[in-house]
Amino acid sequence: MVVRWALMRLTRRSLLVALTLAPAGAVAQRPDVLYVAPNGGGGGTSWDDPADLNDLNALLRRVGPDGEILVAADRGIYDLDAEIVVRAGGRSRRPIRVRGVNTATLEPQQAVLRGARDAEGAGHEGFRLLRGANHLHFSHLAFERFGNGCFRVGGPVNNLKIEDCAFQDVYRCLENTVSGGASNASLRRFEVRRCRGVGIERSFLRVRYASRQGLIEDCSASGVAVEAHDFPTGCVLDQRAGNITYRRCVMEGFQQVNAGAYWNGDGFSDEENNFGVIYDSCVARGSTDGGFDCKSRDVTLTRCVAEDNKRNFRIWSHRATLTDCVSRAPNFRGAGEENADACHLWAGGWLNPVVRLVRFSVQDRDGAAIFTLDDENTRVEVEGEVAMDTPNTNWGDGRVRRVGETVTTITLQ
């Protein structure tokens, strides 16, 4: 027994030594980069053996944290007939990047992904991100003819970044709706930067559930007029989403036309249970209803411009602060059918709003009402100089009064 034990011990030691001395190449290594091209069907180890974009989830698992998946942008269009489901991702501070590039130079270039949206507007999604799709950075992708979400977040996802992407003829660019058995699809620590949408039917993005810590920066989108149905809105916050900042974003032309007694369509909107919402240097123009339609508590708008909307600023919030904001040329498009009016700032609703204006500017040629007040409990406080370039020299409906050339405080009783 002793001899057998000694031999067994020697054998184990020999194995350990052999493993220690084995060359590094004998241990399987994750690739740092994988390659994708249209009609690819290979292993993705090079541009000569590219993988298929439909296999993205498997490629993410193979490349692992800190890896990259390069999507050839100069070899044709990626025609997708179904959404690509993603359940894999990177790790904290070790994201995986999926980006379009020129295959010769590896310089950034938008790779075109095309869906199968039909004439009625229906269509599948682009990427459906489910639980596990964390720490992913997508960039330099161009989406055409997709349905409810070029990116659809269908489960809880952390640290999603979408940068330098383009969207054309889509229903929504970023959608946030549960998929399958998921109980929520909250986004945490997400960023959308330098993205542009054209011909958007419903919205550039919708973020909801308990989503937190979001930044939408240097993005723009233009909508298409829709007949009567769905309310188009450039950017939508809903449910309990909070601590979200928009910076230098432009939403224009989101219109619901021929809709009867009231035409909806907003540039930006947030709801009663949202919180910590900041609009910084944003522009809303050409909507059939509100440019900025705000209901969240303590919403702040700084250096924002609203122009050519029915109601440039529409404030329901219990507390709202507008600083250095500009309202230009409200435009009522529903004449002869709609029971509504145009104004620079509408305030009211069930939340008893307190609106604080700091250095507010009004510009128009038609003399639209400066304020339309929907409820007797509404209070508006104006601080600093009010720049008035309008033939309308009063403040609207008679309950608001100007004191001299500079309005210091106005309280509605």
C-alpha positions, 0 to 999 in steps of 0.5 A, a space after each residue: 500500500 505504501 508503494 502504491 501511495 508513493 507512486 500515486 503521489 509521484 504521478 500527481 506531482 509529475 502532472 503538476 510540473 508538466 502543466 507548469 512547464 507547458 507553453 502558454 499557447 497550450 492554454 485556450 485563450 479568448 480572442 481579443 477581436 472577432 470579425 463580422 461581414 454580410 453573409 459571413 459564415 465562418 469563425 470570425 477570426 479574420 476578415 477572410 473568415 468573418 462570422 454572421 451578425 445573426 450569431 452576435 450572442 455567441 460571438 459576445 460569449 467567445 470574445 468576452 470582457 474587453 473584447 471587440 466585435 468589428 462589423 464590416 461597413 464596406 462590404 454591403 448591407 446586412 439584411 435581417 429578417 428577424 431580431 437578433 437576441 442578445 443575452 451575453 455581455 461584458 463586465 463592470 469596467 470591462 465592456 464589449 464593443 460592437 462597432 462598424 469599421 472600414 475593413 481596410 483601415 479599421 477607421 469608424 464607418 457606419 455599417 448599414 443594417 436593414 430590416 423588413 418593415 412593410 408599408 403598414 409600418 410593422 416590422 421586427 426589432 434590430 437587437 433585443 437585449 435581455 437579462 445578461 446583456 450588460 456592459 455593451 457599447 454599440 457604435 457606428 451602425 445605421 438602421 433602416 426599416 425596423 419596427 419597435 426598437 432598433 435596440 429593444 431592452 426587454 430585460 434588466 440591462 446595465 451600462 448600455 452605450 449607443 454612440 454615433 448611430 443613425 436611424 431611418 424609416 423606423 418606428 422607434 430607435 430605442 424601446 424599453 419593453 419587457 420580453 417573455 417572462 421578464 418582470 421589468 426591463 429597467 436600464 441602469 447607467 445608460 448613454 446615448 450619444 451623437 445619434 441621428 434619426 430621420 423619418 421616425 414614426 413613433 419616437 426616438 426613444 422610450 425609457 421606463 420601469 425603474 430606469 436610472 442614471 441615463 444621459 442622452 447627449 447630442 442626439 437629434 431626430 425628425 418625425 413623420 406626420 401620422 394620421 389620427 392613431 398613436 401619439 408620436 413623441 420624440 423622447 418619452 420618459 414613463 413610469 418610475 424612470 429617474 435621474 436622466 439628463 438630455 443635453 444638446 438634443 433636438 426633436 422636431 416634427 413629431 405630429 399627429 394630424 387629422 386627429 379630431 378635437 385634439 391633436 397630440 404630438 410632442 418633442 419631449 415628454 416626462 410623466 408624473 412619477 419620473 424624477 430628476 429629469 434635466 433638459 440642458 440646451 435642448 430644442 423642440 420644434 414643429 410638434 402638433 402639441 407640446 414642445 416640452 410636455 413635462 409632468 415630473 416633479 422638480 423638472 429643470 430646463 436650462 437654455 432650452 428653445 421651443 418653437 413652432 409647436 402648438 404649446 411651446 412649453 407645456 408644464 404640469 409639474 408640481 415644481 418646474 424651473 425654466 432658466 434662460 429658455 426661449 419660446 418662439 412662434 407657437 403654431 396651431 395646425 388644427 384650425 377648423 377641426 381642433 378645439 385648442 389654442 396656441 401659446 408660449 407657455 401652458 401651465 395647469 392640470 391636476 398637479 397644481 404646478 408651480 412654474 419658476 421662470 428665470 430670464 424668459 424670452 418670448 418671440 413671435 409675430 402673431 401675438 399668441 398668448 404668452 401664458 395659458 393657465 388651465 387651473 386656478 391653483 397654478 402659480 408662476 414666478 418670474 425672476 430677472 428680465 423678460 425679453 419680449 419681442 411680440 405684439 402681445 404686450 400683456 401676459 395672456 388671460 388677465 390673471 397674470 400681470 406685468 410690473 414695469 419693464 422687468 417682472 420680478 415675481 408673479 403669483 397667480 391667486 
